[in-house]
Amino acid sequence: MDEYGQAYYTIAQHEREMTRMETVNRRWFIAFLIVLAMLFATNIGWVIYESQFQDVVITQDGYSDGNGTNVFNGTGEFSYGDSRQSDD
């Protein structure tokens, strides 16, 4: 060790550590590519699965009776209060 507490390493030790780090980095990169490919594969699978169903469009006629009550298809009422009132 030198006077600052830093250890000296030989070139062989440095090269060995760099080789080890490169190997680990390569493994992480390959794992990342595999996960990315799996993500695309599952997304494509879901698109193919969902494309077999027909799109269903439902149109509902709705109106308001003017008192803040919305009536949908004449089957039910949802009262949200008078929309003309202020929150004061």
C-alpha positions in Angstrom: 0.0 0.0 0.0 1.1 3.5 -0.6 1.0 6.4 1.8 -2.7 7.2 0.9 -3.9 3.7 1.7 -4.4 2.6 -1.9 -3.4 -0.9 -2.9 -1.2 -1.6 -6.0 -2.5 -4.1 -8.4 -0.5 -5.8 -11.2 -1.7 -5.7 -14.8 -2.6 -9.4 -14.6 -4.9 -8.8 -11.7 -6.5 -5.8 -13.5 -7.0 -7.8 -16.7 -8.5 -10.7 -14.8 -11.0 -8.3 -13.1 -11.9 -6.6 -16.4 -12.4 -10.0 -18.1 -14.7 -11.1 -15.2 -16.7 -7.8 -15.4 -17.1 -8.2 -19.2 -18.4 -11.7 -18.8 -21.0 -10.5 -16.2 -22.0 -7.6 -18.3 -22.5 -9.9 -21.3 -24.7 -12.2 -19.3 -26.8 -9.3 -18.1 -27.2 -8.0 -21.6 -28.3 -11.4 -22.9 -30.8 -11.7 -20.0 -32.1 -8.2 -21.0 -32.5 -9.3 -24.6 -34.4 -12.4 -23.5 -36.8 -10.5 -21.3 -37.4 -7.9 -24.0 -38.1 -10.7 -26.5 -40.6 -12.2 -24.0 -42.3 -8.9 -23.6 -42.8 -8.5 -27.3 -43.9 -12.1 -27.6 -46.6 -11.8 -24.9 -47.9 -8.5 -26.4 -48.2 -10.1 -29.9 -49.9 -13.1 -28.3 -52.5 -10.9 -26.6 -53.1 -8.9 -29.8 -53.7 -12.2 -31.7 -55.9 -13.5 -28.9 -58.0 -10.4 -28.7 -58.4 -10.0 -32.5 -60.5 -13.2 -32.7 -63.4 -11.4 -30.9 -65.7 -9.1 -32.7 -66.0 -5.5 -31.6 -69.4 -4.9 -30.0 -70.7 -1.3 -30.1 -73.6 -0.4 -27.8 -75.4 2.8 -28.3 -77.5 4.2 -25.5 -79.8 7.1 -25.8 -79.9 9.3 -22.8 -81.6 12.5 -21.9 -81.9 14.8 -18.9 -85.3 15.9 -17.5 -83.9 19.3 -16.7 -83.8 18.8 -12.9 -80.4 17.1 -12.8 -81.8 13.6 -13.1 -80.3 11.6 -16.0 -82.5 8.9 -17.4 -80.9 6.2 -19.6 -83.1 4.1 -21.9 -86.1 4.7 -19.7 -85.0 1.9 -17.3 -83.4 3.7 -14.4 -82.7 7.1 -13.0 -79.4 8.4 -11.6 -79.8 11.6 -9.6 -76.8 13.8 -9.4 -78.7 16.9 -8.3 -79.5 20.0 -10.2 -76.6 21.0 -12.4 -77.7 24.6 -12.3 -77.1 25.0 -8.6 -73.8 26.5 -7.4 -71.7 25.0 -4.6 -71.9 28.2 -2.5 
